[in-house]
Amino acid sequence: MSFTSYTSKPSAGRREWIALGVLLLPCLLVSMDVSVLYFAVPFLTAELDPSSVQQLWILDVYGFVLAGLLITMGALGDRIGRRRLLLSGALLFGLASALAAYAPSAEMLIAARALLGVGGATLMPSTLALIRNLFHDAKQRGTAVAAWSAAVMGGIAIGPVLSGALLEHFWWGSVFLINAPAMVLLLVCGPLLLPEFKNPAAGRFDLPGSLLSLLAMLPAVYGVKEIARDGFAALPAAAVVFGLLAAAAFVHRQRTARHPMLDLELLRHRGFSVSVLMNLLATFAVVGCAVFFTQYLQTVKGMSPMEAALWNLVPTLAVGGMAAVATGLARRMDRAYVIALGFAVAAGGFVWLSWLEPGSALWYVLVASSVYASGLVMVMSLGNELAIGAAPPERAGSASALLEAGTELGGALGMAILGSIGSAVYRGHMDDVLPGGLPTPAADAARETLAGAAAVAGELPGRAGRALLAAAREAFTDGLQTVVLGAAGVMLCAAVLAVALLRGLRTTGGEEPGAVDATGPAAAPVPSAPEAVS
């Protein structure tokens, strides 16, 4: 077995770039699995006959488990080796995909989706950590992280379209089975192209810390998502409080443990901690608004799910090169201003959408969505690159996991806060326009969601039904306008924070973790990168 120090060849060659292509494959699939079930639910419901509670768990358990295990898997990869963890996760992800595809019952499908979450939690931090280890030159690493960010965002957008296309020709299990060949390819190519990296000084695995991180993330994400979907209730609120208490216990554990799973010194790096915050805010806006745009296209504009998914691809394709643009700008000027520019562009797109009406032209929606998506791609690609560049290579696994956990939390908070605001505006408007004489269940359904109002309107005679549907669409659009203005306000605040907190942050492009200066010229030196086992 030979040992090669990567500090001796700072520039990546052809092998490293091919390896990046291999690493992007699991990123694409893991992010696709977040949204791939959007169209498959009616088909699997007809065959497996899940209860309403089981149906919610089929949709949500993947994201819950993924979020809960990110920190644990990042720390585990630092100890047992990131390539080993990546390949183990690929095997589990492939097997769980096959199990989900052929699940004979709702219970089995829920279990398979949970296993997919475990596999996804091993893949996401491992891929980003390996990019940190493969690309030591700051410019090349910026390009690689930009490609990684594009793959993650592209997967979320492609998921519904791929799902719709598969369901037109195959059974519902095909949306899972598509993962298996890609995982086989990763298992074959990974050992040939990816060197092994681990932190020899990581120490024993912190099992109590792992359990506390799970108890912090799972209840908090569950509670926030439930509040976003159904409004305030005692159980979700208690889950959020429990998660916060567990998070406090986790932080205390990491401060006092002999071999902590997460090095809290990472958060002392200005580049790392602020990048996590910037990513959280960007995800807050994009996830919080995405649900409203999907409903707008389908229920207000009257598109089929497949048609809406295809049009949703337009902003994704339009901003495909923005990550590279942001990386190029950051080489020529202070990245604080580039990140602030990204937030400002996103705010402009959201403000543009605040003039959206039920009868607005489709191009208006697509162009405005492309504008805000362009800004957020700039922010997230630079945030990811800055955070990973700030982390020492031997801690890249736990750093990647913490970055991903912040992103998951931002998405959950966006759904809860912006979703609650939009729903409150919708309900307030509907209270003023509901016709008298409606049965209580019908009135409640129309008041809660636009889809419920459309169903009720379909049962009313002619003019009354059309009037209710038009009023509901107007109320929903008013809620959307309020949501995007709220997102714009958050983006403008984030732009100010980016300049205030990141301005003057120096990057040298070197291999050392100190390449990102956390505290100014007096920043302490950090140990050099560990050796890579080839």
C-alpha positions in Angstrom: 0.0 0.0 0.0 1.5 3.3 -1.0 1.0 6.7 0.5 0.8 9.9 -1.5 0.7 13.4 0.0 -1.7 15.5 -2.0 0.1 18.6 -0.9 2.7 17.7 -3.5 0.3 18.1 -6.4 -2.0 21.0 -5.7 -3.5 21.1 -9.2 -6.1 18.5 -10.1 -5.6 16.4 -13.3 -7.8 14.4 -15.6 -8.3 11.7 -13.0 -9.7 14.1 -10.4 -12.1 15.7 -12.9 -13.4 12.2 -14.0 -13.8 11.4 -10.3 -15.8 14.6 -9.9 -18.2 13.3 -12.5 -18.6 10.1 -10.5 -19.3 12.1 -7.4 -22.0 14.1 -9.0 -24.0 11.0 -9.8 -25.1 10.3 -6.2 -25.7 14.0 -5.6 -28.1 14.1 -8.5 -30.0 10.9 -7.3 -30.2 11.8 -3.6 -31.7 15.2 -4.4 -34.0 13.7 -7.0 -35.4 11.3 -4.4 -36.7 14.3 -2.4 -39.1 15.2 -5.2 -39.5 12.0 -7.3 -42.6 10.9 -5.5 -44.6 14.0 -6.5 -46.5 12.2 -9.3 -46.2 8.6 -8.1 -48.4 9.0 -5.0 -51.7 8.4 -6.7 -50.4 5.2 -8.4 -48.8 3.7 -5.3 -51.9 4.7 -3.3 -54.2 2.8 -5.7 -52.0 -0.4 -5.3 -50.8 -0.3 -1.7 -53.9 1.5 -0.1 -52.0 3.4 2.6 -53.8 5.3 5.3 -53.5 9.1 5.3 -50.9 8.9 8.0 -49.0 6.2 6.1 -49.1 8.3 3.0 -47.5 11.2 4.8 -44.8 9.0 6.2 -44.1 7.6 2.7 -43.5 11.2 1.6 -41.6 12.5 4.6 -39.6 9.7 6.2 -36.8 10.0 3.6 -36.2 13.7 4.4 -36.5 13.2 8.2 -33.9 10.4 8.3 -31.6 12.1 5.9 -31.6 15.3 8.0 -31.2 13.4 11.2 -28.2 11.4 10.2 -26.1 13.9 8.3 -23.9 15.0 11.1 -23.4 11.4 12.3 -22.5 10.1 8.8 -20.1 13.1 8.2 -18.2 12.3 11.5 -18.2 8.6 10.6 -16.7 9.2 7.2 -13.9 11.2 8.9 -13.1 8.1 11.0 -13.6 5.1 8.7 -12.8 6.7 5.4 -14.9 8.8 3.1 -14.6 6.5 0.1 -15.6 3.5 2.2 -18.6 5.3 3.6 -19.6 6.6 0.1 -19.4 3.1 -1.4 -21.3 1.6 1.6 -24.0 4.2 1.2 -24.2 3.5 -2.5 -24.8 -0.2 -1.9 -27.4 0.6 0.7 -29.1 3.2 -1.5 -29.2 0.7 -4.4 -30.7 -2.1 -2.3 -33.2 0.2 -0.6 -34.3 1.5 -4.0 -35.0 -2.1 -5.2 -36.8 -2.8 -2.0 -39.0 0.3 -2.4 -39.7 -0.5 -6.1 -41.1 -3.9 -5.2 -42.6 -3.1 -1.8 -45.7 -5.2 -1.3 -47.2 -3.0 1.4 -47.2 0.6 2.7 -45.3 -0.5 5.8 -42.5 -2.0 3.7 -42.4 1.1 1.5 -42.0 3.4 4.6 -39.2 1.1 5.8 -37.5 1.2 2.4 -37.8 5.0 2.2 -36.2 5.2 5.7 -33.3 3.1 4.5 -33.0 5.4 1.5 -32.6 8.2 3.9 -29.8 6.4 5.7 -28.1 5.8 2.4 -28.6 9.4 1.3 -27.1 10.7 4.6 -23.9 8.8 3.8 -23.7 10.0 0.2 -24.2 13.8 0.5 -21.5 14.7 3.0 -19.1 12.1 1.6 -19.3 13.6 -1.9 -18.6 17.2 -0.8 -15.8 16.1 1.6 -14.1 14.1 -1.2 -14.3 17.2 -3.4 -12.4 19.1 -0.7 -9.8 16.3 -0.7 -9.5 16.0 -4.4 -9.2 19.7 -5.3 -6.6 21.5 -3.4 -6.3 24.5 -5.7 -8.9 27.1 -4.7 -9.9 28.0 -8.2 -10.4 24.4 -9.2 -12.2 23.6 -6.0 -14.6 26.5 -6.7 -15.4 25.1 -10.1 -15.9 21.6 -8.6 -18.2 22.9 -5.8 -20.2 24.9 -8.3 -20.8 21.7 -10.4 -21.8 19.9 -7.1 -24.3 22.7 -6.3 -25.7 22.6 -9.8 -26.2 18.8 -9.6 -28.0 19.1 -6.2 -30.4 21.8 -7.4 -30.8 20.1 -10.8 -31.8 16.9 -9.2 -34.6 18.5 -7.2 -36.0 20.0 -10.4 -35.5 16.9 -12.6 -37.1 14.6 -10.1 -40.8 15.4 -10.9 -40.2 15.4 -14.6 -38.4 12.0 -14.6 -41.2 10.7 -12.3 -43.9 11.8 -14.7 -42.0 10.4 -17.8 -41.5 7.0 -16.1 -45.1 6.7 -14.9 -46.3 7.3 -18.4 -44.7 4.0 -19.5 -44.0 1.9 -16.4 -45.4 1.1 -12.9 -44.8 3.3 -9.9 -41.8 1.3 -8.6 -39.8 2.5 -11.6 -39.2 5.9 -10.0 -37.1 4.0 -7.4 -35.6 1.4 -9.6 -33.9 4.0 -11.8 -31.4 4.5 -8.9 -30.0 1.0 -9.0 -27.9 1.2 -12.2 -26.4 4.5 -11.2 -25.4 3.0 -7.8 -23.8 0.0 -9.6 -21.8 2.4 -11.7 -20.6 4.2 -8.6 -19.6 1.0 -6.9 -17.6 0.0 -10.0 -15.9 3.3 -10.7 -15.5 4.6 -7.2 -12.7 2.2 -6.1 -10.8 2.9 -9.4 -11.1 6.7 -9.3 -11.5 7.8 -5.7 -8.7 7.7 -3.2 -9.4 7.0 0.4 -9.3 9.8 2.9 -9.7 9.7 6.7 -8.7 11.7 9.7 -6.1 9.6 11.6 -6.5 11.8 14.7 -10.3 11.6 14.8 -10.4 9.2 17.8 -13.2 7.0 18.9 -16.7 7.5 17.4 -18.9 9.5 19.8 -22.0 7.4 20.1 -23.8 9.6 22.7 -23.1 12.6 20.5 -24.6 10.8 17.5 -27.8 10.0 19.4 -28.1 13.6 20.5 -27.6 14.9 17.0 -30.4 12.5 15.8 -32.7 13.7 18.7 -32.0 17.3 17.8 -32.6 17.2 14.0 -35.4 14.6 13.7 -37.9 16.2 16.1 -37.1 19.7 15.0 -37.5 19.1 11.3 -40.6 17.0 11.9 -42.2 19.7 14.1 -41.4 22.5 11.6 -42.8 20.6 8.6 -46.0 19.6 10.5 -46.6 23.2 11.6 -46.1 24.3 8.0 -48.5 21.7 6.7 -51.3 21.7 9.3 -50.8 24.9 11.3 -49.8 25.2 15.0 -50.5 22.2 17.2 -49.3 21.0 20.5 -47.4 17.8 19.3 -45.3 19.5 16.6 -44.5 22.5 18.9 -43.4 20.0 21.6 -41.2 18.3 19.0 -39.5 21.5 18.1 -38.9 22.4 21.7 -37.5 18.9 22.4 -35.2 19.2 19.3 -33.9 22.5 20.6 -33.2 21.0 24.0 -31.4 18.0 22.4 -29.4 20.5 20.3 -28.2 22.3 23.4 -27.3 19.0 25.0 -25.4 18.0 21.8 -23.4 21.3 21.8 -22.5 20.7 25.5 -21.5 17.1 24.6 -19.2 18.3 21.8 -17.5 20.8 24.1 -16.8 18.3 26.8 -16.2 14.9 25.0 -12.7 13.6 24.6 -13.3 12.7 21.0 -16.2 14.9 19.8 -17.9 14.0 16.5 -18.1 17.6 15.5 -15.3 20.1 16.0 -17.0 23.3 17.2 -13.9 25.2 16.3 -15.2 25.1 12.7 -17.9 27.6 13.8 -15.2 30.0 14.9 -14.1 30.3 11.3 -15.8 33.3 10.0 -15.9 31.9 6.5 -17.5 28.6 7.6 -20.1 29.8 10.1 -21.3 32.7 7.9 -21.5 30.4 4.9 -23.7 28.0 6.8 -25.9 30.9 7.6 -26.0 32.2 4.0 -26.9 28.7 2.7 -29.7 28.4 5.4 -31.2 31.8 4.3 -31.0 30.9 0.6 -32.7 27.6 1.2 -35.3 29.2 3.4 -36.4 31.4 0.5 -36.3 28.9 -2.3 -38.0 26.1 -0.5 -40.6 28.3 1.2 -41.7 29.8 -2.2 -41.4 26.6 -4.3 -44.6 25.1 -3.0 -46.6 28.2 -3.9 -45.2 28.3 -7.5 -46.1 24.6 -8.0 -49.7 25.2 -6.9 -49.9 28.5 -8.9 -49.0 26.7 -12.2 -51.3 23.7 -11.5 -54.3 25.3 -9.8 -54.3 28.9 -10.9 -52.9 28.4 -14.4 -54.7 25.1 -14.8 -51.7 23.0 -15.9 -51.4 19.3 -15.5 -48.7 18.1 -13.1 -46.4 16.9 -15.9 -46.8 20.2 -17.8 -46.1 22.2 -14.6 -43.0 20.1 -13.9 -41.7 20.7 -17.4 -42.2 24.4 -17.1 -40.5 24.3 -13.7 -37.4 23.1 -15.5 -37.0 26.4 -17.4 -35.6 28.4 -14.5 -33.2 25.5 -13.7 -31.9 25.4 -17.3 -31.7 29.1 -17.5 -29.4 29.4 -14.5 -27.2 26.5 -15.2 -24.1 28.6 -15.8 -24.7 31.0 -12.9 -22.5 29.0 -10.4 -19.6 29.3 -12.8 -20.3 33.0 -13.2 -20.3 33.5 -9.5 -17.0 31.6 -9.1 -15.4 33.7 -11.9 -16.6 37.0 -10.2 -15.2 35.9 -6.9 -11.8 35.6 -8.4 -11.8 39.2 -9.4 -13.5 40.9 -6.5 -14.3 40.4 -2.8 -16.6 37.4 -2.6 -18.7 39.2 0.1 -19.9 41.6 -2.7 -20.6 38.7 -5.1 -22.7 36.9 -2.4 -24.5 40.1 -1.6 -25.1 40.7 -5.3 -26.6 37.2 -5.5 -29.0 38.0 -2.6 -29.9 41.3 -4.2 -30.6 39.6 -7.6 -32.8 37.1 -5.7 -34.6 39.9 -3.9 -35.3 41.6 -7.3 -36.8 38.4 -8.7 -39.0 38.0 -5.6 -40.2 41.6 -5.8 -40.9 41.1 -9.5 -43.1 38.2 -8.6 -45.0 40.3 -6.1 -46.9 41.9 -9.0 -48.0 38.4 -10.2 -51.8 38.1 -10.9 -54.0 35.1 -11.7 -54.0 36.2 -15.3 -50.3 37.0 -15.7 -48.6 35.6 -18.7 -46.5 32.4 -18.3 -43.3 34.2 -19.5 -43.7 36.7 -16.6 -43.6 33.9 -14.1 -40.7 32.0 -15.7 -38.5 35.0 -16.2 -39.0 36.2 -12.6 -38.3 32.7 -11.3 -35.2 32.5 -13.3 -34.0 35.9 -11.9 -34.4 34.8 -8.2 -33.0 31.4 -9.0 -29.9 32.9 -10.6 -29.2 34.9 -7.5 -29.6 32.0 -5.1 -27.4 29.7 -7.2 -24.7 32.3 -7.0 -25.1 32.5 -3.2 -25.2 28.7 -2.6 -22.3 27.8 -4.9 -20.0 30.4 -3.3 -21.3 29.5 0.2 -20.5 25.8 -0.3 -17.1 26.6 -1.7 -16.2 29.0 1.0 -17.3 26.7 3.8 -15.5 23.6 2.4 -12.4 25.7 1.7 -12.5 27.0 5.3 -12.6 23.5 6.8 -9.3 21.6 7.3 -9.2 18.6 4.9 -9.2 16.1 7.8 -12.5 17.6 9.0 -14.2 17.9 5.7 -16.7 15.1 6.4 -18.1 16.7 9.5 -17.9 20.2 7.9 -19.9 19.0 4.9 -22.5 17.4 7.1 -22.9 20.5 9.2 -23.3 22.6 6.0 -26.0 20.1 4.7 -27.8 20.1 8.0 -28.0 23.8 7.9 -29.5 23.6 4.4 -32.1 21.0 5.5 -33.0 23.2 8.5 -33.3 26.3 6.2 -35.7 24.4 3.9 -37.9 23.3 6.8 -38.0 26.7 8.3 -38.9 28.2 4.9 -41.8 25.8 4.5 -43.0 26.6 8.1 -42.7 30.4 8.2 -43.4 31.4 4.6 -45.9 28.6 4.2 -47.8 29.8 7.3 -47.7 33.4 6.1 -49.2 32.5 2.7 -51.8 30.2 4.3 -52.9 32.9 6.8 -53.3 35.5 4.0 -55.3 33.0 1.9 -57.6 32.1 4.8 -58.1 35.7 5.7 -59.2 36.6 2.2 -61.4 33.5 1.8 -63.3 34.4 5.0 -64.5 37.5 3.3 -65.6 35.9 0.0 -67.1 32.5 0.9 -70.8 32.4 -0.1 -73.3 31.9 2.6 -75.1 28.6 3.0 -72.1 26.4 2.3 -72.0 23.3 4.5 -69.4 23.5 7.2 -67.1 20.8 5.8 -67.2 22.4 2.4 -66.5 25.9 3.8 -63.6 24.6 5.9 -62.1 22.8 2.8 -62.4 25.9 0.7 -60.9 28.1 3.4 -57.9 25.8 4.0 -56.4 25.3 0.6 -56.8 26.3 -3.0 -57.2 22.7 -4.1 -60.1 22.4 -1.5 -61.7 25.5 -2.9 -61.4 24.1 -6.5 -63.1 20.9 -5.4 -65.9 22.8 -3.7 -66.4 25.1 -6.7 -66.8 22.1 -8.9 -69.8 21.0 -6.9 -71.6 24.4 -7.1 -73.8 25.4 -9.9 -72.4 27.5 -12.9 -71.9 31.1 -11.9 -71.5 30.4 -8.1 -68.8 27.8 -8.8 -66.9 30.1 -11.1 -67.1 33.0 -8.7 -65.8 30.9 -5.8 -62.9 29.5 -7.9 -62.0 33.0 -9.1 -62.0 34.4 -5.6 -59.9 31.5 -4.3 -57.3 32.0 -7.1 -57.2 35.7 -6.2 -56.8 34.9 -2.5 -54.0 32.4 -3.2 -52.2 34.9 -5.5 -52.4 37.5 -2.7 -50.9 35.0 -0.4 -48.1 34.3 -2.9 -47.4 38.0 -3.3 -47.0 38.3 0.5 -44.7 35.3 0.7 -42.4 36.6 -2.1 -42.2 40.0 -0.5 -41.3 38.4 2.8 -38.6 36.3 1.0 -37.3 39.5 -0.7 -37.0 41.2 2.7 -35.0 38.2 4.0 -32.8 38.3 0.9 -32.0 42.0 1.4 -31.1 41.5 5.0 -28.9 38.6 4.0 -27.1 40.8 1.4 -26.3 43.3 4.2 -25.1 40.5 6.5 -22.9 39.1 3.7 -21.1 42.4 3.3 -20.8 43.1 7.0 -19.6 39.6 8.0 -17.6 38.4 5.0 -16.0 41.6 3.7 -12.2 41.4 3.7 -12.2 37.7 4.2 -8.9 36.7 2.6 -8.4 33.5 0.5 -5.0 32.5 -0.7 -5.9 29.5 -2.8 -3.5 27.3 -0.7 -4.0 23.9 0.6 -3.9 24.9 4.3 -7.2 25.3 6.2 -5.9 28.7 7.1 -6.4 29.7 3.4 -9.6 31.2 4.6 -8.6 33.7 7.2 -11.2 33.5 10.0 -9.9 36.2 12.2 -7.6 38.4 10.2 -3.9 38.5 9.9 -3.3 36.9 13.3 -5.3 33.8 12.5 -3.5 30.8 14.0 -2.0 28.2 11.7 -3.9 24.9 11.3 -2.4 21.5 10.8 -1.6 20.4 7.2 -3.7 17.9 5.3 -3.6 14.3 6.2 -2.1 11.8 3.8 -4.3 10.1 1.2 -4.2 6.3 0.9 -4.2 5.3 -2.7 
